Amino acid sequence: MVFRKAVGSCCLKNLANKIRFIFILLLSLVLETQAQQLPLEGAELNSIKGLNTDLTRQCRVDSTGALWVCHNQGLQIFPSSNTAKKAIISTMKGIPTWDVAFYPYSQKSYTAAISFDSGLYIFNDLGQLSKRIRLTKTRALQWVNNKLYCLSGQGVFLINGLDTLRMTPPCEFHEQITSFFFWSGTYHACTYPSNRWIQFKENESGQRAKWKNESPWPITHSILSQKTTDSLLYLGSEGAYYVIDKKDQSTRFNLGRNKESNWTVWSIEQVVDQIYLALGNVHKLERGAVVRHNSSVINLNLSSVSTEPFIWGLSYDASQNVLWASSLGKGCFALTFPNGIQKIPVGQIYTDQGLVCIWNEQQIFLKNSLHPTWN
């Protein structure tokens, strides 16, 4: 009799454990589904709201409206109901991913993803890994003249379908290529940290070009970000950013008057007719800001920015009129522009249908002030 009771108790315990396991599994699936269905407008993604980590590098929105988040534990997609996208996530899981790009070639669609240490990955439209190139110091995927390029320590590579063509010579062992752009009929590339440059014309071969120690403009540090418009070239660096016109005249905009602050422009993005810059302090990773360029302010005062995360990447989604910002420490978040309105009264918060845009005297977005609305 005692034996039967013991067996019955054991069976009940096993059944309870199974029920508990099923409940936890169902709960995790519900939470995952909620995270994948998170609305993209006015969203904030972090480790509490669906991200595997808060160390994000870049966000990109594809043609279906899905948000791809690159971070130090791989790649995540919101929403991600497509099987092909899940296959890409599975391949990149656990691989620190720095950037992702989507491109058509010969009536086929491809996805390119890069990792700083393990190189370039190219996926076909089924999500299958079709090609991998082992590169080191692979920093960014960049569109230049409507063509996609991969920037790395082994050189700049043009990506055509599954084919890759090296456009520049490799760097020195300790260097990486951080910028590549086309300006006034000439391609330019810059290395970090040695600030060496290559220039070559559109009809020339960049592989024959030589790395030079002098920059084409009076620039003291390596260029870490860039943006070209129809009339101006914007170059981001340590402690300053530069605006260059069609006559090659450059203007330097200083990031704070304290030389010890080490503010750096890590990303530059254009929203309609405005330029925005992602800033991060390499000495204090908890400090960062998203700043709108103002041509009349040569010395930008950043002394009031103290609790923002280090901002690494900016990516504009024109279909939703949303600027995504990626941080090193607090995930990624969206800055929205209701009805495309850019001129907001200084110091006020403008809201429209749940979308929020905030300005202060230096045109700096303060994410802390948005928490009560977005949470």
C-alpha positions as CSV (number, residue, x, y, z in Angstrom):
1,M,0.0,0.0,0.0
2,V,2.8,2.4,0.9
3,F,4.5,1.4,-2.4
4,R,1.4,2.3,-4.4
5,K,1.1,5.7,-2.6
6,A,4.8,6.4,-3.4
7,V,4.3,5.5,-7.1
8,G,1.1,7.6,-7.3
9,S,2.9,10.6,-5.7
10,C,5.8,10.2,-8.1
11,C,3.4,10.1,-11.1
12,L,1.6,13.3,-9.9
13,K,4.9,15.1,-9.4
14,N,6.1,14.1,-12.9
15,L,2.7,15.3,-14.3
16,A,3.0,18.6,-12.5
17,N,6.5,19.1,-13.8
18,K,5.3,18.4,-17.4
19,I,2.4,20.9,-17.0
20,R,4.8,23.5,-15.6
21,F,7.2,22.9,-18.5
22,I,4.3,23.3,-21.1
23,F,3.1,26.5,-19.3
24,I,6.6,28.0,-19.5
25,L,7.0,27.0,-23.1
26,L,3.6,28.6,-24.0
27,L,4.5,31.7,-22.1
28,S,7.8,32.1,-23.9
29,L,6.1,31.7,-27.2
30,V,3.5,34.3,-26.3
31,L,6.2,36.7,-25.2
32,E,8.2,36.1,-28.4
33,T,5.1,36.6,-30.6
34,Q,4.4,39.9,-28.8
35,A,8.0,41.0,-29.4
36,Q,7.9,40.1,-33.0
37,Q,4.6,42.1,-33.5
38,L,5.9,45.2,-31.8
39,P,4.8,48.2,-33.9
40,L,7.7,50.0,-35.6
41,E,6.4,53.6,-35.2
42,G,7.5,55.2,-31.9
43,A,9.1,51.9,-30.8
44,E,11.8,51.2,-28.4
45,L,13.6,47.9,-28.4
46,N,15.8,46.6,-25.7
47,S,16.5,43.4,-23.7
48,I,13.2,43.8,-21.8
49,K,11.2,44.2,-25.0
50,G,12.5,41.4,-27.2
51,L,16.1,42.0,-27.9
52,N,18.7,39.4,-26.9
53,T,21.1,42.2,-25.9
54,D,21.2,46.0,-25.5
55,L,24.5,46.3,-27.5
56,T,23.1,47.2,-30.9
57,R,25.1,48.3,-33.9
58,Q,22.6,49.1,-36.6
59,C,19.0,48.9,-37.6
60,R,17.7,48.5,-41.2
61,V,14.1,48.3,-42.5
62,D,13.5,46.1,-45.5
63,S,10.9,46.4,-48.3
64,T,8.3,44.5,-46.2
65,G,8.6,46.9,-43.3
66,A,10.5,44.5,-41.1
67,L,13.1,45.9,-38.8
68,W,16.5,44.1,-38.8
69,V,18.6,44.7,-35.7
70,C,22.3,44.0,-35.7
71,H,23.9,43.4,-32.3
72,N,26.7,41.7,-30.5
73,Q,24.8,38.4,-30.2
74,G,23.7,38.1,-33.8
75,L,20.8,39.3,-35.9
76,Q,17.1,39.8,-35.0
77,I,14.1,40.7,-37.2
78,F,10.9,42.4,-36.1
79,P,8.5,41.0,-37.3
80,S,10.0,37.8,-38.6
81,S,7.3,35.4,-39.8
82,N,9.1,34.6,-43.0
83,T,10.9,31.3,-43.1
84,A,13.8,32.7,-45.2
85,K,14.4,35.4,-42.6
86,K,14.4,32.8,-39.8
87,A,17.1,30.9,-41.7
88,I,19.2,34.0,-41.8
89,I,18.7,34.6,-38.0
90,S,19.7,31.0,-37.3
91,T,22.9,31.3,-39.3
92,M,23.9,34.6,-37.7
93,K,23.0,33.5,-34.1
94,G,25.8,34.2,-31.7
95,I,27.9,36.0,-34.3
96,P,28.4,39.7,-33.5
97,T,26.7,41.5,-36.5
98,W,27.6,45.0,-37.4
99,D,25.4,45.8,-40.5
100,V,22.9,44.3,-43.0
101,A,21.8,45.3,-46.5
102,F,19.3,44.1,-49.0
103,Y,20.0,44.3,-52.7
104,P,18.5,43.0,-56.0
105,Y,20.7,41.5,-58.8
106,S,19.6,39.8,-62.0
107,Q,16.0,39.6,-60.9
108,K,17.0,38.0,-57.6
109,S,17.1,39.4,-54.1
110,Y,20.0,39.0,-51.7
111,T,20.8,39.9,-48.1
112,A,24.3,40.8,-47.0
113,A,25.4,40.8,-43.4
114,I,28.8,41.5,-41.9
115,S,30.6,40.7,-38.7
116,F,33.7,42.6,-37.6
117,D,35.8,39.5,-37.0
118,S,34.3,36.9,-39.3
119,G,33.6,38.7,-42.5
120,L,30.9,39.0,-45.1
121,Y,27.9,36.7,-45.4
122,I,25.6,36.7,-48.5
123,F,22.2,35.0,-48.4
124,N,19.8,34.2,-51.3
125,D,16.0,34.8,-51.3
126,L,15.4,31.5,-49.5
127,G,17.6,32.6,-46.6
128,Q,20.3,30.1,-47.5
129,L,24.0,31.1,-47.0
130,S,25.3,31.3,-50.6
131,K,28.7,32.8,-50.0
132,R,31.0,33.8,-47.1
133,I,34.2,35.8,-47.4
134,R,36.5,35.7,-44.4
135,L,37.5,39.2,-43.7
136,T,38.8,41.0,-40.7
137,K,37.9,44.5,-39.4
138,T,34.7,44.4,-41.5
139,R,32.9,47.6,-40.4
140,A,30.1,48.6,-42.7
141,L,28.0,47.9,-45.8
142,Q,27.6,51.1,-47.8
143,W,25.7,52.3,-50.8
144,V,27.8,54.5,-53.1
145,N,26.5,55.5,-56.6
146,N,23.6,53.0,-56.3
147,K,26.1,50.1,-55.7
148,L,26.7,48.1,-52.6
149,Y,30.2,48.0,-51.0
150,C,31.7,46.2,-48.0
151,L,34.4,48.1,-46.0
152,S,37.0,46.0,-44.3
153,G,40.7,45.8,-43.4
154,Q,41.3,43.8,-46.5
155,G,40.0,46.6,-48.7
156,V,36.7,47.9,-50.1
157,F,34.7,45.2,-52.0
158,L,32.0,45.8,-54.6
159,I,29.1,43.3,-54.1
160,N,27.3,42.1,-57.3
161,G,25.0,39.2,-56.6
162,L,27.3,36.5,-55.3
163,D,30.4,38.1,-56.9
164,T,32.7,40.4,-55.0
165,L,35.3,42.6,-56.6
166,R,38.1,44.2,-54.6
167,M,38.1,47.9,-55.3
168,T,41.1,49.1,-53.2
169,P,44.4,47.6,-51.9
170,P,44.3,46.1,-48.4
171,C,45.1,48.2,-45.3
172,E,48.0,47.7,-43.0
173,F,47.5,45.0,-40.3
174,H,46.4,47.4,-37.6
175,E,44.0,49.5,-39.8
176,Q,40.5,49.3,-41.0
177,I,38.6,51.2,-43.8
178,T,36.0,53.3,-42.1
179,S,34.7,55.5,-45.0
180,F,34.2,55.1,-48.7
181,F,32.3,57.7,-50.8
182,F,32.1,59.4,-54.2
183,W,32.5,63.2,-54.4
184,S,33.2,65.5,-57.3
185,G,33.9,62.7,-59.8
186,T,36.3,60.9,-57.4
187,Y,36.1,57.9,-55.1
188,H,37.6,58.4,-51.6
189,A,38.5,55.9,-48.9
190,C,40.0,56.5,-45.4
191,T,41.6,54.2,-42.8
192,Y,41.4,54.2,-39.0
193,P,43.4,54.9,-36.9
194,S,46.2,56.1,-39.2
195,N,44.1,58.6,-41.3
196,R,45.5,57.4,-44.6
197,W,43.6,58.1,-47.8
198,I,43.0,56.8,-51.3
199,Q,41.5,58.7,-54.2
200,F,40.7,57.5,-57.7
201,K,38.5,58.7,-60.6
202,E,35.3,56.9,-61.7
203,N,37.0,55.4,-64.8
204,E,40.2,54.3,-63.0
205,S,41.0,51.2,-61.0
206,G,41.1,51.7,-57.3
207,Q,43.4,48.6,-56.9
208,R,46.2,50.5,-58.5
209,A,45.8,53.5,-56.2
210,K,48.2,54.1,-53.3
211,W,47.4,54.8,-49.7
212,K,48.7,58.3,-48.8
213,N,49.4,59.9,-45.5
214,E,47.8,63.3,-46.4
215,S,44.1,63.9,-46.5
216,P,42.4,65.8,-49.4
217,W,41.0,68.3,-46.9
218,P,42.4,69.8,-43.6
219,I,41.2,66.9,-41.4
220,T,43.2,65.9,-38.3
221,H,41.6,62.5,-37.5
222,S,40.3,59.6,-39.5
223,I,36.8,59.9,-40.9
224,L,34.4,57.4,-39.2
225,S,31.2,58.3,-41.0
226,Q,30.0,60.2,-44.1
227,K,27.0,61.4,-46.0
228,T,26.8,62.9,-49.5
229,T,23.9,65.1,-50.7
230,D,23.5,66.9,-54.0
231,S,25.4,70.0,-52.8
232,L,27.4,69.0,-49.7
233,L,29.6,66.3,-48.3
234,Y,29.4,65.6,-44.5
235,L,32.3,63.8,-42.8
236,G,32.3,62.7,-39.2
237,S,35.4,62.3,-37.1
238,E,36.7,62.5,-33.5
239,G,35.9,65.8,-31.8
240,A,34.4,67.4,-34.9
241,Y,32.6,66.9,-38.2
242,Y,33.2,68.6,-41.5
243,V,31.0,70.0,-44.2
244,I,32.5,70.3,-47.7
245,D,30.9,72.2,-50.7
246,K,31.3,71.7,-54.4
247,K,34.3,74.1,-54.5
248,D,36.1,71.8,-51.9
249,Q,35.8,74.4,-49.2
250,S,35.5,72.8,-45.8
251,T,33.9,74.0,-42.6
252,R,34.8,72.4,-39.3
253,F,32.0,72.0,-36.6
254,N,33.4,71.2,-33.1
255,L,31.8,68.8,-30.7
256,G,32.2,70.5,-27.4
257,R,35.0,72.8,-26.3
258,N,36.6,70.3,-23.9
259,K,39.3,68.4,-25.7
260,E,39.1,65.6,-23.2
261,S,35.5,64.8,-24.0
262,N,36.2,62.6,-27.0
263,W,32.9,63.0,-28.7
264,T,32.8,61.2,-32.1
265,V,30.4,61.1,-35.0
266,W,29.7,57.5,-35.7
267,S,26.8,57.8,-38.2
268,I,25.3,60.5,-40.4
269,E,21.8,60.3,-42.0
270,Q,19.6,62.6,-44.0
271,V,15.9,63.0,-43.2
272,V,14.2,65.0,-46.0
273,D,16.3,68.2,-46.1
274,Q,17.9,67.8,-42.7
275,I,21.1,66.1,-41.6
276,Y,21.3,64.2,-38.3
277,L,24.4,62.9,-36.5
278,A,24.9,60.0,-34.1
279,L,27.3,60.9,-31.3
280,G,29.1,58.7,-28.8
281,N,31.8,59.4,-26.2
282,V,34.6,56.8,-26.4
283,H,35.6,57.6,-22.8
284,K,32.1,57.3,-21.3
285,L,29.9,54.8,-23.1
286,E,26.8,56.0,-21.2
287,R,27.0,59.4,-23.0
288,G,25.6,59.9,-26.5
289,A,23.2,62.0,-28.5
290,V,21.4,62.4,-31.8
291,V,22.0,65.9,-33.1
292,R,20.5,67.9,-36.0
293,H,23.1,69.8,-38.0
294,N,22.8,73.5,-37.7
295,S,25.1,75.4,-40.1
296,S,25.1,78.5,-37.8
297,V,26.5,76.6,-34.8
298,I,30.2,76.0,-35.2
299,N,30.9,74.9,-31.6
300,L,28.2,72.5,-30.4
301,N,27.6,72.5,-26.6
302,L,27.2,69.0,-25.4
303,S,27.8,69.6,-21.7
304,S,24.1,68.9,-20.8
305,V,24.1,65.4,-22.4
306,S,25.0,63.0,-19.5
307,T,22.6,60.1,-19.5
308,E,22.1,59.2,-23.1
309,P,23.6,55.9,-24.4
310,F,26.5,55.8,-26.8
311,I,24.8,56.1,-30.2
312,W,26.4,54.0,-32.9
313,G,24.1,53.9,-35.9
314,L,21.3,55.9,-37.7
315,S,19.0,54.6,-40.3
316,Y,16.1,56.4,-41.9
317,D,12.9,54.6,-42.9
318,A,11.3,56.9,-45.5
319,S,8.1,54.9,-45.8
320,Q,7.3,55.4,-42.1
321,N,9.1,58.7,-41.7
322,V,11.1,57.2,-38.8
323,L,14.7,57.7,-37.9
324,W,16.1,54.6,-36.1
325,A,19.0,55.0,-33.6
326,S,21.1,52.2,-32.3
327,S,23.0,52.4,-29.0
328,L,25.7,50.5,-27.2
329,G,23.9,49.8,-24.0
330,K,20.2,50.6,-24.3
331,G,19.1,48.9,-27.4
332,C,17.6,50.9,-30.3
333,F,14.8,53.4,-30.5
334,A,12.9,55.4,-33.1
335,L,12.7,59.2,-33.6
336,T,9.5,60.1,-35.5
337,F,8.5,63.1,-37.6
338,P,4.8,63.6,-37.5
339,N,3.3,64.5,-40.9
340,G,6.8,65.3,-42.1
341,I,6.9,68.5,-40.0
342,Q,10.4,69.6,-39.3
343,K,10.1,73.1,-37.8
344,I,9.0,72.5,-34.2
345,P,8.9,75.3,-31.6
346,V,12.2,75.2,-29.6
347,G,11.9,73.5,-26.2
348,Q,8.5,71.9,-26.9
349,I,7.3,68.3,-27.4
350,Y,5.1,67.8,-30.4
351,T,2.7,64.8,-30.5
352,D,0.3,63.6,-33.2
353,Q,-1.5,60.3,-33.2
354,G,0.9,58.9,-30.6
355,L,4.1,60.0,-32.5
356,V,6.5,62.1,-30.6
357,C,9.2,64.6,-31.6
358,I,11.1,66.6,-29.0
359,W,13.5,69.5,-29.4
360,N,15.6,71.6,-27.1
361,E,17.9,74.6,-27.6
362,Q,20.7,72.6,-29.2
363,Q,18.3,70.5,-31.3
364,I,19.3,67.4,-29.4
365,F,16.9,64.6,-28.9
366,L,16.7,63.5,-25.3
367,K,15.6,59.9,-25.1
368,N,15.0,60.1,-21.3
369,S,12.2,62.7,-21.9
370,L,10.5,60.3,-24.3
371,H,10.3,57.4,-21.8
372,P,6.9,58.4,-20.2
373,T,5.3,58.5,-23.7
374,W,7.0,55.5,-25.3
375,N,6.8,53.1,-22.4
